[in-house]
Amino acid sequence: MLNVNSLRNIKIVFFSAILLFSSVVWAQTNDLQLAKTYYEEGEWDKALSIYLKWYKNKTFRQDVYNHVLDIYLKQGKYDDALKYVNEAKKKTTLISHDVDEYHIHKILKDNQAEKIKKKIFLRIKKQPHTSMSAAYRFKYYHYLDEALEVLDYYAKIRPASITYTQMADIYAEKGEIEKMMEYYLKALQIDPKFIYHVTAKLTRYITDNPENQYNLALKKQLIHKLQKNEHPIWLQLLEWLYVREKNFDKAFVFSKALYLQNNMYVSNLMNLAEDALENNQPVTTAKIFHFILSQKQLENQPVYQHALTSLLTLQAEIFKHPDSIKNLEKKIYQTIPRIHYSQYKADLFKTLLKIYTEKTRELNKALLLSDSLIQHFTPQKYRTKWEEYKGDILLYKKQFSDAAITYTLMRERNKSGEPGYRALYKIALASFFEHDFDWAHKNLKALKKATDKKIANDALKLDFIILSNYQKNDSLQKPLKVFADLYFEYFTGKHDDVIKKIDSILPLYKGQKIYDDLLYLQAKSAEKTGKIQLAISSWKEILSFPTEKIHREEALFKLGILFERLNQPEEARKYFLEILENYKDGFFFPEAQKHYLKLENKIS
């Protein structure tokens, strides 16, 4: 029987063994990391010395093997490379080693390369599963024809989508566009579910330019396929292609054909409508909604109610004539009882609140509706939204203290998260409009570290305007009050009035700090009213102030967007590039990067 001392000794020996084993493993790992560092820094002899010492008594490891072979090849030590490959073959039977041997003999230009190639293909015939590894290794060395030969052979034995996509990738690398498209489509013919994999690949090549050679090649082959067989996958891919080209009318033709073949594709129609709306094509969006609403079999489905509410919301945005808006209001009230889903019902109530607040300016009506919704609309998750609308309506009515109280109650129930931050920002806004700049500053200061980046950015800008224009010994604070009143009109949608008033007072403030803040407000109002040239000149004038920082990044971004819209890619790219170079931590950096890369692809 073991005594206590014996047990203690066993434990000591056991833990010592574990520590010894761990230290050996750690040392080996550390050595490999050091060798890798030498390899990456081009100190090949040092890397080779460590790798070979490690490799001598160890089993095969791919990364070590690759690095050693690469060092031999870079140093021109081809005999050592061949010897090393043959040693590796004793440890493992990977077909990639045969390809490595083929590559070395190709470099040596001797008569062995073709013999090894025949041996590789004989092995593939006996072991077809090795084809993918062989093709990958051929491609690694840029023997694209050999890689295609292997994959083509394998595809004849076992046709598979993944094989055809790999062949398409190689044809893309060779610049053989027709073949590339042919094999991507072959992959879809075998398995239509591969469409997401294929479109992800094609995204690199298909652009919004319909004359792009890749677009033309894909279109040609798809139309040819459709003439033979109206398979849903070809319709789906053509829809995707036209969406990439921003040709939503054409995309609708194929999306509709797809739906008429199979009703399950109705979600494609809704997605297309949302894409068209996002790309400022309301007419096409409305067409798609009308088509969905013409399909009687969809009447009891969520998609029908979604389309109906979305169409009414769209009409509320674009209708301007008072009679049209009045008729729309009636239609919304008639529609609400027919809507069974609270999400879509809430959308209609939001649309009514927007109509009363922004279109007809029936603020008392809007206030009554928001109070009713707070009290009666279920589920309660919408209550915060109704409270925020009520606060906004009170702001429109210039009842700033009442608005601040409403936002405060909303914040009490949402202390963390986006709604709480929005409430705090609007409390500051109400104080700003009421000319209580000290209280506005206190609340804005608390928002600078908000998790919501947009709110934090808006708070930072407004607080900067307050601090840079606030005069401690001036009880009147006239320039700041002028800006606050103009900003109130901007907030309530009176953009034309803002532009006119700023035009008339700008000369009075030339040389003062408030001057560029007024330009900032004029530029934003000009954008809202579609006055592109005025917006461009205002943003450009802001950039003429070398010491101004707070509006500069936004001015650069907006100029990039406006010139992109005017189809002047070179000019647009110039502004996005300045953001990428000078505002790496800026609010607009991620979006500027996306637009810059898109323009780079378009120009090249």
C-alpha positions as CSV (number, residue, x, y, z in Angstrom):
1,M,0.0,0.0,0.0
2,L,1.3,3.4,-1.0
3,N,2.1,5.8,1.9
4,V,1.8,9.6,1.8
5,N,5.5,10.1,0.9
6,S,5.2,7.6,-2.0
7,L,2.2,9.5,-3.4
8,R,4.0,12.8,-3.0
9,N,7.0,11.4,-5.0
10,I,4.8,10.1,-7.8
11,K,3.1,13.5,-8.1
12,I,6.4,15.3,-8.2
13,V,7.7,12.9,-11.0
14,F,4.4,13.3,-12.9
15,F,4.4,17.1,-12.8
16,S,8.1,17.3,-13.6
17,A,7.5,15.2,-16.7
18,I,4.7,17.5,-17.8
19,L,6.8,20.5,-17.2
20,L,9.7,19.0,-19.2
21,F,7.4,18.0,-22.0
22,S,5.8,21.5,-22.1
23,S,9.2,23.2,-22.1
24,V,10.4,21.0,-25.0
25,V,7.2,21.8,-27.0
26,W,7.5,25.5,-26.2
27,A,11.2,25.6,-27.2
28,Q,10.4,23.8,-30.5
29,T,7.5,26.2,-31.2
30,N,9.7,29.1,-30.4
31,D,12.4,27.9,-32.7
32,L,9.9,27.6,-35.6
33,Q,8.6,31.1,-34.9
34,L,12.2,32.4,-35.0
35,A,12.9,30.5,-38.3
36,K,9.7,32.0,-39.8
37,T,10.8,35.5,-38.8
38,Y,14.2,35.0,-40.5
39,Y,12.4,33.5,-43.6
40,E,10.0,36.6,-43.9
41,E,12.9,39.0,-43.4
42,G,15.0,37.2,-46.2
43,E,17.7,35.9,-43.9
44,W,17.4,32.5,-45.5
45,D,20.6,30.8,-44.3
46,K,19.6,31.4,-40.6
47,A,16.0,30.2,-41.3
48,L,17.3,27.1,-43.2
49,S,19.7,26.2,-40.3
50,I,16.8,26.1,-37.8
51,Y,14.3,24.4,-40.1
52,L,16.7,21.6,-41.1
53,K,17.6,20.9,-37.5
54,W,13.9,20.7,-36.6
55,Y,13.0,18.7,-39.7
56,K,15.7,16.0,-39.2
57,N,14.0,14.2,-36.4
58,K,10.4,15.3,-36.9
59,T,7.4,14.1,-39.0
60,F,6.2,16.1,-42.0
61,R,4.9,19.6,-41.5
62,Q,3.7,21.5,-44.6
63,D,4.6,25.0,-43.7
64,V,8.2,24.0,-42.8
65,Y,8.5,21.9,-46.0
66,N,7.2,24.9,-48.1
67,H,9.7,27.3,-46.5
68,V,12.7,25.1,-46.9
69,L,11.9,24.2,-50.5
70,D,11.3,27.9,-51.3
71,I,14.6,28.9,-49.8
72,Y,16.5,26.3,-51.9
73,L,14.7,27.5,-55.0
74,K,15.4,31.1,-54.3
75,Q,19.1,30.4,-53.7
76,G,19.3,28.4,-56.9
77,K,20.2,25.2,-55.0
78,Y,18.2,22.9,-57.3
79,D,20.1,19.6,-56.4
80,D,19.4,20.3,-52.7
81,A,15.8,21.0,-53.6
82,L,15.4,17.7,-55.4
83,K,17.1,15.8,-52.6
84,Y,14.8,17.5,-50.1
85,V,11.6,16.7,-52.1
86,N,12.7,13.0,-52.4
87,E,13.3,12.9,-48.6
88,A,9.8,14.3,-48.0
89,K,8.3,11.6,-50.2
90,K,9.6,9.0,-47.7
91,K,7.6,10.7,-45.0
92,T,4.4,11.3,-46.9
93,T,2.8,10.4,-50.2
94,L,1.4,13.7,-51.2
95,I,0.9,14.3,-55.0
96,S,2.0,17.9,-54.5
97,H,5.6,16.6,-54.0
98,D,5.5,15.2,-57.6
99,V,4.4,18.6,-58.8
100,D,7.3,20.2,-56.8
101,E,9.7,17.8,-58.6
102,Y,8.1,18.7,-62.0
103,H,8.6,22.4,-61.2
104,I,12.3,21.9,-60.4
105,H,13.0,20.0,-63.6
106,K,11.1,22.7,-65.6
107,I,13.5,25.2,-64.1
108,L,16.5,22.9,-65.0
109,K,15.0,22.5,-68.5
110,D,16.0,18.8,-68.7
111,N,14.1,15.9,-70.2
112,Q,12.7,14.7,-66.8
113,A,9.8,17.2,-66.5
114,E,7.6,15.5,-69.1
115,K,8.3,12.1,-67.6
116,I,7.2,13.3,-64.2
117,K,4.1,15.0,-65.6
118,K,3.1,11.6,-67.2
119,K,3.7,10.0,-63.8
120,I,1.4,12.6,-62.1
121,F,-1.4,11.9,-64.6
122,L,-1.0,8.1,-64.2
123,R,-1.4,8.5,-60.5
124,I,-4.5,10.8,-60.9
125,K,-6.1,8.1,-63.1
126,K,-5.5,5.5,-60.3
127,Q,-6.4,8.0,-57.5
128,P,-8.8,10.6,-58.8
129,H,-9.2,12.1,-55.3
130,T,-5.6,13.5,-55.7
131,S,-6.6,15.8,-58.6
132,M,-7.6,18.8,-56.6
133,S,-4.2,18.8,-54.7
134,A,-2.3,18.4,-57.9
135,A,-4.3,21.2,-59.6
136,Y,-3.8,23.5,-56.6
137,R,0.0,22.9,-56.6
138,F,0.2,23.5,-60.4
139,K,-1.6,26.7,-60.0
140,Y,0.7,27.7,-57.1
141,Y,3.6,27.5,-59.5
142,H,1.5,29.3,-62.2
143,Y,1.3,26.3,-64.5
144,L,-2.3,27.2,-65.4
145,D,-2.6,24.9,-68.4
146,E,-1.5,21.9,-66.4
147,A,-3.9,22.8,-63.6
148,L,-6.7,23.1,-66.1
149,E,-5.8,19.7,-67.6
150,V,-5.9,18.0,-64.2
151,L,-9.3,19.7,-63.3
152,D,-10.8,18.9,-66.7
153,Y,-9.8,15.3,-66.4
154,Y,-11.3,15.1,-62.8
155,A,-14.5,16.9,-64.0
156,K,-15.1,14.2,-66.6
157,I,-14.9,11.5,-63.9
158,R,-16.7,13.4,-61.1
159,P,-18.5,16.6,-62.3
160,A,-18.8,19.0,-59.4
161,S,-19.5,22.7,-59.0
162,I,-16.4,23.3,-57.0
163,T,-14.2,21.9,-59.8
164,Y,-15.9,24.1,-62.4
165,T,-15.5,27.2,-60.2
166,Q,-11.8,26.5,-59.8
167,M,-11.5,26.1,-63.5
168,A,-13.3,29.4,-64.0
169,D,-10.9,31.1,-61.6
170,I,-7.9,29.8,-63.6
171,Y,-9.5,31.0,-66.9
172,A,-10.0,34.4,-65.2
173,E,-6.3,34.5,-64.3
174,K,-5.5,33.7,-67.9
175,G,-7.7,36.5,-69.1
176,E,-10.0,34.1,-71.1
177,I,-13.2,35.8,-70.2
178,E,-15.6,33.7,-72.3
179,K,-14.2,30.5,-70.8
180,M,-14.3,31.9,-67.3
181,M,-18.1,32.7,-67.7
182,E,-18.8,29.3,-69.3
183,Y,-17.3,27.4,-66.4
184,Y,-19.0,29.6,-63.7
185,L,-22.3,28.8,-65.5
186,K,-21.4,25.1,-65.6
187,A,-21.0,25.1,-61.9
188,L,-24.5,26.6,-61.5
189,Q,-25.9,24.0,-64.0
190,I,-24.8,21.2,-61.7
191,D,-25.9,22.9,-58.4
192,P,-28.0,26.1,-58.6
193,K,-27.4,26.6,-54.8
194,F,-23.9,27.6,-55.8
195,I,-25.2,31.0,-57.0
196,Y,-24.0,32.8,-53.8
197,H,-20.5,31.3,-54.2
198,V,-20.4,32.3,-57.9
199,T,-21.8,35.8,-57.5
200,A,-19.3,36.4,-54.7
201,K,-16.5,35.5,-57.2
202,L,-18.1,37.6,-60.0
203,T,-18.4,40.7,-57.8
204,R,-14.6,41.2,-58.5
205,Y,-15.3,41.6,-62.2
206,I,-18.9,42.8,-62.8
207,T,-19.3,46.5,-62.4
208,D,-22.0,49.2,-62.8
209,N,-20.7,49.8,-66.3
210,P,-22.8,47.8,-68.8
211,E,-20.0,48.1,-71.4
212,N,-17.5,46.4,-69.1
213,Q,-16.1,43.3,-71.0
214,Y,-17.0,41.0,-68.1
215,N,-20.6,42.3,-68.0
216,L,-21.0,41.8,-71.7
217,A,-19.5,38.3,-71.7
218,L,-21.8,37.2,-68.8
219,K,-24.9,38.8,-70.4
220,K,-24.2,37.1,-73.7
221,Q,-23.9,33.6,-72.2
222,L,-26.9,34.0,-70.0
223,I,-29.2,35.2,-72.8
224,H,-27.9,32.2,-74.9
225,K,-28.8,29.9,-72.0
226,L,-32.2,31.4,-71.6
227,Q,-33.0,30.9,-75.2
228,K,-32.4,27.2,-74.8
229,N,-34.0,26.8,-71.4
230,E,-35.7,29.3,-69.1
231,H,-34.2,27.8,-65.9
232,P,-34.7,30.0,-62.8
233,I,-31.0,30.2,-62.2
234,W,-30.4,32.1,-65.4
235,L,-33.2,34.6,-64.6
236,Q,-31.8,35.0,-61.1
237,L,-28.3,35.7,-62.3
238,L,-29.5,38.1,-65.0
239,E,-31.5,40.0,-62.2
240,W,-28.3,40.1,-60.1
241,L,-26.2,41.4,-63.1
242,Y,-28.7,44.2,-63.9
243,V,-28.8,45.2,-60.2
244,R,-25.0,45.5,-60.3
245,E,-25.4,47.8,-63.3
246,K,-28.0,49.8,-61.4
247,N,-30.5,49.1,-64.2
248,F,-33.4,48.3,-61.9
249,D,-36.0,48.4,-64.7
250,K,-34.2,45.5,-66.5
251,A,-33.7,43.7,-63.3
252,F,-37.4,43.9,-62.6
253,V,-38.1,42.2,-66.0
254,F,-36.1,39.1,-64.9
255,S,-37.3,39.2,-61.2
256,K,-40.9,39.2,-62.4
257,A,-40.2,36.3,-64.8
258,L,-38.6,34.4,-61.9
259,Y,-41.6,35.0,-59.7
260,L,-44.1,34.0,-62.4
261,Q,-42.2,30.7,-62.7
262,N,-42.2,30.1,-59.0
263,N,-44.0,32.2,-56.3
264,M,-41.3,31.4,-53.8
265,Y,-39.2,34.1,-55.5
266,V,-41.5,36.9,-54.3
267,S,-38.8,37.9,-51.7
268,N,-36.5,38.7,-54.7
269,L,-39.1,41.3,-55.8
270,M,-39.2,43.0,-52.4
271,N,-35.4,43.0,-52.1
272,L,-35.2,44.5,-55.6
273,A,-37.7,47.3,-54.7
274,E,-35.7,48.2,-51.6
275,D,-32.5,48.3,-53.7
276,A,-34.1,50.5,-56.3
277,L,-35.4,52.9,-53.6
278,E,-32.0,53.0,-51.9
279,N,-30.5,54.0,-55.3
280,N,-33.0,56.8,-55.7
281,Q,-35.3,55.2,-58.3
282,P,-38.7,55.7,-56.8
283,V,-40.6,55.1,-60.1
284,T,-39.2,51.6,-60.6
285,T,-39.8,50.9,-56.8
286,A,-43.4,51.9,-57.2
287,K,-43.8,49.7,-60.3
288,I,-42.5,46.7,-58.3
289,F,-44.8,47.4,-55.4
290,H,-47.8,47.7,-57.8
291,F,-46.9,44.4,-59.4
292,I,-46.8,42.6,-56.0
293,L,-50.2,44.2,-55.0
294,S,-51.7,42.9,-58.3
295,Q,-51.0,39.3,-57.3
296,K,-54.3,38.3,-55.6
297,Q,-52.8,35.0,-54.3
298,L,-50.4,37.1,-52.1
299,E,-53.1,39.1,-50.3
300,N,-53.0,37.2,-47.0
301,Q,-49.2,37.0,-46.9
302,P,-46.8,39.3,-45.0
303,V,-45.1,40.3,-48.3
304,Y,-48.4,41.8,-49.6
305,Q,-48.8,44.0,-46.5
306,H,-45.1,44.9,-46.6
307,A,-45.5,46.1,-50.2
308,L,-48.7,48.0,-49.5
309,T,-47.3,49.9,-46.5
310,S,-44.0,50.5,-48.3
311,L,-45.9,51.9,-51.3
312,L,-48.0,54.3,-49.2
313,T,-44.8,55.4,-47.3
314,L,-43.1,56.0,-50.7
315,Q,-46.0,58.1,-51.9
316,A,-45.9,60.2,-48.8
317,E,-42.3,61.0,-49.6
318,I,-42.9,62.0,-53.3
319,F,-46.4,63.5,-53.3
320,K,-46.4,67.3,-53.0
321,H,-49.9,68.5,-54.1
322,P,-52.2,69.1,-51.2
323,D,-55.1,67.2,-52.8
324,S,-52.8,64.1,-53.4
325,I,-51.6,64.2,-49.8
326,K,-55.2,64.5,-48.5
327,N,-56.3,61.5,-50.6
328,L,-53.2,59.6,-49.4
329,E,-54.1,60.3,-45.7
330,K,-57.6,58.9,-46.3
331,K,-56.2,55.8,-48.0
332,I,-53.8,55.2,-45.1
333,Y,-56.7,55.4,-42.6
334,Q,-58.7,52.9,-44.8
335,T,-55.7,50.6,-45.0
336,I,-54.7,50.5,-41.3
337,P,-57.6,48.1,-40.3
338,R,-56.5,45.7,-43.0
339,I,-53.0,45.4,-41.7
340,H,-52.5,42.4,-39.3
341,Y,-48.8,42.8,-38.6
342,S,-47.9,45.4,-36.0
343,Q,-44.6,46.3,-37.7
344,Y,-46.4,47.4,-40.9
345,K,-49.2,49.1,-39.0
346,A,-46.5,51.1,-37.0
347,D,-45.0,52.1,-40.4
348,L,-48.3,53.6,-41.5
349,F,-48.7,55.5,-38.3
350,K,-45.2,56.9,-38.6
351,T,-46.1,57.9,-42.2
352,L,-49.2,59.8,-40.9
353,L,-47.0,61.6,-38.3
354,K,-44.6,62.6,-41.0
355,I,-47.4,63.9,-43.2
356,Y,-48.8,66.0,-40.4
357,T,-45.4,67.3,-39.3
358,E,-43.6,67.8,-42.5
359,K,-46.1,68.0,-45.3
360,T,-49.4,69.6,-44.0
361,R,-47.9,71.1,-40.9
362,E,-50.9,70.1,-38.9
363,L,-48.9,69.9,-35.7
364,N,-51.9,69.7,-33.3
365,K,-53.2,66.8,-35.2
366,A,-49.8,65.2,-35.1
367,L,-49.6,65.7,-31.3
368,L,-53.0,64.1,-30.7
369,L,-52.0,61.1,-32.8
370,S,-48.6,60.7,-31.0
371,D,-50.3,60.9,-27.6
372,S,-52.9,58.3,-28.7
373,L,-50.2,56.0,-30.0
374,I,-48.2,56.3,-26.7
375,Q,-51.3,55.3,-24.7
376,H,-52.9,52.6,-26.9
377,F,-50.5,51.2,-29.6
378,T,-49.2,47.8,-28.7
379,P,-46.7,46.2,-28.4
380,Q,-45.0,48.5,-26.0
381,K,-41.6,48.2,-27.8
382,Y,-42.9,51.0,-30.1
383,R,-43.6,53.4,-27.2
384,T,-40.0,54.9,-27.3
385,K,-40.5,55.7,-31.0
386,W,-43.9,57.4,-30.4
387,E,-42.3,59.4,-27.5
388,E,-39.5,60.6,-29.8
389,Y,-42.0,61.6,-32.4
390,K,-44.0,63.6,-29.8
391,G,-40.8,65.4,-28.7
392,D,-40.0,66.2,-32.4
393,I,-43.6,67.6,-32.9
394,L,-43.2,69.8,-29.8
395,L,-39.9,71.0,-31.2
396,Y,-41.7,71.9,-34.5
397,K,-44.2,73.8,-32.4
398,K,-41.4,75.7,-30.6
399,Q,-42.5,74.3,-27.3
400,F,-38.8,73.6,-26.4
401,S,-39.3,73.0,-22.6
402,D,-42.1,70.5,-23.2
403,A,-40.0,68.8,-25.9
404,A,-37.1,68.5,-23.4
405,I,-39.4,67.0,-20.7
406,T,-40.7,64.4,-23.3
407,Y,-37.1,63.5,-24.3
408,T,-36.1,63.3,-20.6
409,L,-38.9,60.8,-19.9
410,M,-37.9,58.8,-22.9
411,R,-34.3,58.7,-21.7
412,E,-35.3,57.6,-18.2
413,R,-36.7,54.4,-19.8
414,N,-33.7,54.0,-22.1
415,K,-30.6,55.0,-20.2
416,S,-28.2,53.0,-22.3
417,G,-28.4,52.2,-26.0
418,E,-29.2,54.3,-29.1
419,P,-32.6,55.6,-28.1
420,G,-31.2,57.0,-24.8
421,Y,-28.4,58.7,-26.7
422,R,-30.8,60.1,-29.3
423,A,-33.0,61.5,-26.5
424,L,-30.0,63.2,-24.8
425,Y,-29.0,64.7,-28.1
426,K,-32.4,66.1,-28.7
427,I,-32.6,67.5,-25.1
428,A,-29.4,69.4,-26.1
429,L,-31.0,70.4,-29.4
430,A,-34.1,71.8,-27.6
431,S,-31.9,73.9,-25.3
432,F,-29.9,75.1,-28.3
433,F,-33.0,76.2,-30.2
434,E,-34.2,78.0,-27.0
435,H,-30.8,79.8,-26.9
436,D,-29.8,78.0,-23.6
437,F,-26.2,77.4,-24.9
438,D,-24.7,76.4,-21.5
439,W,-27.2,73.6,-21.0
440,A,-26.9,72.5,-24.6
441,H,-23.1,72.3,-24.2
442,K,-23.4,70.3,-20.9
443,N,-25.6,67.6,-22.6
444,L,-23.6,67.5,-25.9
445,K,-20.3,67.1,-23.9
446,A,-21.8,63.9,-22.4
447,L,-22.5,62.5,-25.8
448,K,-19.0,62.8,-27.3
449,K,-18.2,59.2,-26.2
450,A,-21.6,57.8,-27.2
451,T,-21.4,54.3,-28.7
452,D,-23.5,55.5,-31.6
453,K,-20.9,57.0,-34.0
454,K,-23.4,59.3,-35.8
455,I,-24.8,60.8,-32.6
456,A,-21.3,61.3,-31.2
457,N,-20.3,63.0,-34.5
458,D,-23.4,65.2,-34.6
459,A,-22.9,66.1,-30.9
460,L,-19.2,67.0,-31.5
461,K,-20.1,69.3,-34.4
462,L,-22.9,71.1,-32.6
463,D,-20.8,71.5,-29.5
464,F,-17.9,72.8,-31.5
465,I,-20.1,75.5,-33.1
466,I,-21.3,76.5,-29.7
467,L,-17.8,76.7,-28.1
468,S,-16.2,78.4,-31.1
469,N,-18.8,81.1,-31.3
470,Y,-19.7,81.6,-27.6
471,Q,-18.5,85.0,-26.2
472,K,-18.1,84.9,-22.5
473,N,-18.6,88.7,-22.0
474,D,-21.4,89.0,-24.6
475,S,-24.8,88.6,-23.0
476,L,-26.5,88.9,-26.4
477,Q,-24.6,86.1,-28.2
478,K,-26.2,87.4,-31.5
479,P,-24.2,85.3,-34.0
480,L,-24.9,82.1,-32.1
481,K,-28.6,83.0,-31.8
482,V,-28.8,83.7,-35.5
483,F,-27.3,80.3,-36.3
484,A,-29.6,78.5,-33.7
485,D,-32.7,80.1,-35.4
486,L,-31.5,79.1,-38.9
487,Y,-30.6,75.6,-37.6
488,F,-34.2,75.3,-36.2
489,E,-35.6,76.1,-39.7
490,Y,-33.2,73.5,-41.2
491,F,-34.4,70.9,-38.6
492,T,-38.1,71.6,-39.5
493,G,-37.4,71.2,-43.2
494,K,-37.6,74.8,-44.4
495,H,-34.4,74.4,-46.5
496,D,-35.3,77.0,-49.1
497,D,-35.9,79.6,-46.4
498,V,-32.5,78.8,-44.8
499,I,-30.7,79.3,-48.1
500,K,-32.3,82.7,-48.8
501,K,-31.7,84.0,-45.2
502,I,-28.0,82.8,-45.2
503,D,-27.5,84.5,-48.6
504,S,-28.8,87.8,-47.2
505,I,-26.7,87.7,-44.0
506,L,-23.4,86.1,-45.1
507,P,-21.7,89.4,-46.1
508,L,-22.4,90.7,-42.5
509,Y,-20.3,87.9,-40.9
510,K,-17.4,87.8,-43.3
511,G,-14.2,87.2,-41.3
512,Q,-16.1,86.0,-38.2
513,K,-16.1,82.4,-37.0
514,I,-19.8,82.0,-37.6
515,Y,-19.2,82.6,-41.4
516,D,-18.0,79.0,-42.2
517,D,-20.7,77.5,-39.9
518,L,-23.3,79.4,-42.0
519,L,-21.7,78.0,-45.1
520,Y,-21.9,74.5,-43.7
521,L,-25.7,75.0,-43.1
522,Q,-26.2,76.4,-46.5
523,A,-24.4,73.5,-48.2
524,K,-26.5,70.9,-46.3
525,S,-29.7,72.8,-47.2
526,A,-28.7,73.1,-50.8
527,E,-28.2,69.3,-50.9
528,K,-31.7,68.8,-49.4
529,T,-33.3,70.9,-52.1
530,G,-31.2,69.4,-55.0
531,K,-29.2,72.6,-55.6
532,I,-26.1,70.7,-56.5
533,Q,-23.9,73.6,-57.8
534,L,-24.7,75.7,-54.7
535,A,-23.9,72.8,-52.5
536,I,-20.5,72.3,-54.3
537,S,-19.6,76.0,-54.1
538,S,-20.5,76.2,-50.4
539,W,-18.5,73.0,-49.5
540,K,-15.6,74.2,-51.6
541,E,-15.6,77.6,-49.8
542,I,-15.5,75.8,-46.4
543,L,-12.3,74.0,-47.7
544,S,-10.7,77.4,-48.3
545,F,-10.4,77.9,-44.6
546,P,-7.0,76.2,-43.8
547,T,-7.5,76.3,-40.0
548,E,-11.0,74.9,-40.0
549,K,-11.2,71.2,-39.1
550,I,-14.6,70.3,-37.8
551,H,-16.5,70.7,-41.2
552,R,-13.5,69.8,-43.4
553,E,-13.9,66.1,-43.5
554,E,-17.6,66.2,-44.2
555,A,-17.0,68.8,-46.9
556,L,-14.4,66.5,-48.6
557,F,-16.8,63.5,-48.4
558,K,-19.9,65.4,-49.7
559,L,-17.9,66.9,-52.6
560,G,-16.7,63.3,-53.5
561,I,-20.4,62.1,-53.4
562,L,-21.6,65.1,-55.5
563,F,-19.0,64.7,-58.2
564,E,-19.6,61.0,-58.2
565,R,-23.3,61.8,-58.8
566,L,-22.3,64.2,-61.6
567,N,-20.3,61.3,-63.2
568,Q,-16.9,63.0,-62.7
569,P,-15.0,60.1,-61.2
570,E,-11.5,61.7,-61.3
571,E,-12.7,64.8,-59.4
572,A,-14.7,62.6,-56.9
573,R,-11.7,60.3,-56.3
574,K,-9.5,63.3,-55.4
575,Y,-11.7,64.3,-52.4
576,F,-12.1,60.7,-51.1
577,L,-8.3,60.2,-51.3
578,E,-7.7,63.3,-49.1
579,I,-9.9,61.7,-46.4
580,L,-8.1,58.4,-46.7
581,E,-4.7,60.1,-46.3
582,N,-5.6,62.7,-43.6
583,Y,-8.6,61.4,-41.7
584,K,-7.9,57.7,-40.8
585,D,-9.9,57.9,-37.6
586,G,-12.6,60.1,-39.1
587,F,-16.3,59.5,-39.1
588,F,-16.5,59.4,-43.0
589,F,-13.3,57.3,-43.5
590,P,-15.1,53.8,-43.9
591,E,-17.6,55.2,-46.5
592,A,-14.9,57.2,-48.3
593,Q,-12.8,54.1,-48.6
594,K,-15.7,52.2,-50.2
595,H,-16.4,54.9,-52.7
596,Y,-12.7,55.4,-53.5
597,L,-12.2,51.7,-54.2
598,K,-15.3,51.6,-56.4
599,L,-14.1,54.6,-58.4
600,E,-10.6,53.0,-58.7
601,N,-12.2,49.9,-60.3
602,K,-14.4,52.0,-62.6
603,I,-11.5,54.2,-63.8
604,S,-9.1,51.2,-64.3
